């Protein structure tokens, strides 16, 4: 699991009225593009952009910055869990459907 230091490294910095930046830990960066794709349907009026160590969110949204940060973190962890358990799920399906 993640250390509390990795979780605490996620910070929000306000860039403007409808623009925020959420810093992501390096160990979750490889899941960022997939997380951004998933976030697009949750916030269709927002634009998510992957930067070096953060995800920038711009556009119109009627939720608090903390809520968007939580959604981004949830999407990142969800993609990580999906990737790490994919082979296990494939093996299980294979075993169940084998004759």
C-alpha positions in Angstrom: 0.0 0.0 0.0 1.1 3.6 -0.1 2.9 5.4 2.7 1.3 8.4 4.3 4.1 10.5 2.8 2.9 9.6 -0.7 -0.6 10.5 0.1 0.4 13.7 1.8 2.3 14.8 -1.3 -0.9 15.4 -3.1 -1.5 19.1 -2.9 -3.9 21.5 -4.6 -2.8 24.9 -5.8 -5.2 27.5 -7.1 -4.2 28.9 -10.5 -7.3 31.0 -11.3 -11.0 31.2 -10.9 -11.8 28.0 -12.9 -8.4 26.4 -12.9 -6.7 24.1 -10.4 -3.6 21.9 -10.3 -3.4 18.6 -8.4 0.1 17.3 -7.8 0.3 13.5 -8.1 3.0 11.2 -6.7 5.5 9.8 -9.1 4.3 6.2 -8.3 0.8 7.0 -9.7 1.9 9.0 -12.8 1.8 6.0 -15.1 -2.0 5.7 -14.5 -2.7 9.4 -15.1 -3.7 9.2 -18.7 -6.2 6.5 -18.1 -7.5 8.3 -15.0 -8.0 11.5 -17.1 -10.0 9.5 -19.7 -12.3 8.2 -16.9 -12.7 11.7 -15.4 -13.9 13.2 -18.6 -17.4 11.6 -18.2 -17.6 12.8 -14.6 -16.8 16.4 -15.5 -17.7 17.0 -19.2 -17.3 20.8 -18.9 -13.8 20.5 -17.4 -10.6 19.9 -19.3 -7.9 17.7 -17.7 -4.3 18.1 -18.8 -1.4 16.0 -17.7 1.7 18.0 -16.8 5.1 16.8 -15.4 4.0 15.9 -11.9 0.4 17.1 -11.8 -3.0 17.1 -13.5 -4.4 20.6 -14.3 -8.1 21.0 -14.4 -9.6 24.0 -16.2 -13.1 24.9 -17.4 -16.4 25.3 -15.6 -17.4 23.1 -12.7 -19.6 23.7 -9.7 -17.7 21.6 -7.2 -15.1 22.4 -4.6 -11.4 21.9 -5.4 -11.2 19.3 -2.7 -13.9 17.3 -4.4 -12.1 17.3 -7.8 -8.9 16.4 -6.1 -10.6 13.4 -4.4 -12.1 12.3 -7.7 -8.6 12.6 -9.4 -7.0 10.5 -6.6 -9.9 8.0 -6.7 -9.4 7.6 -10.5 -5.7 7.2 -10.1 -6.0 4.5 -7.5 -8.7 2.8 -9.4 -6.6 2.5 -12.5 -3.7 1.2 -10.4 -5.8 -1.5 -8.8 -7.3 -2.4 -12.2 -3.8 -2.8 -13.7 -2.4 -4.7 -10.8 -5.2 -7.2 -10.6 -5.8 -7.7 -14.4 -3.7 -10.9 -14.7 -5.4 -12.4 -11.6 -8.9 -11.7 -13.0 -7.8 -13.1 -16.4 -6.6 -16.3 -14.7 -9.8 -16.6 -12.7 -11.9 -16.3 -15.9 -9.7 -18.7 -17.7 -10.0 -21.3 -14.9 -13.8 -20.9 -14.6 -14.4 -21.2 -18.4 -11.9 -24.0 -19.0 -13.4 -27.4 -19.9 
